Amino acid sequence: PPSCAGADPDAAAAGAARALVTRGTLRRPRAALVPAARSADIPAAIGWSGTLASGEDFEGYGAVLRSWEERFGTRVVALEPDVLHLSVPDPPRTRAQALPVAAEHYAFCPSVVRQGAGSISRYADRWLTGRSLWSFWWD
């Protein structure tokens, strides 16, 4: 798997947050300071319940976020009522690297494939390989 060695996860997070605001993805953004030791713990620290829209409890998702943080340098950059945005300074660069991660994304949030790409391989090709922003939604 890719390593975030050499990438600056915090600079990537600032750039991703700026892009979300500039593009108008976040309608009424607010900055927040969250008492969490690491970015992956932010949703749990604030009691975010965005997955409840699909009948799922977010409990346990933190382990997945911590894994992505360690492997790809991800940072939680924005939370909406049922959407989670992550910056990714070191995303998978090839289809071979992206396919297993695409399967992880599908297990984490089936909507990204079911309502987005239509298949795991198409998701890996179009929305994962080389992408510096991952967004997940539950509805």
Protein Blocks (a to p, Z undefined) as FASTA:
>chain_A
ZZfehiafklmmmmmmmmmmmnomambgcddddddfbfklmmmmnopaklmmnopafehj
lmmmmmmmmmnopacfbdcfkbccdddfbgcfbfklmmmmmmmmmmmmmmlmmmmnopak
lmmmmmmgopabdcdddZZ
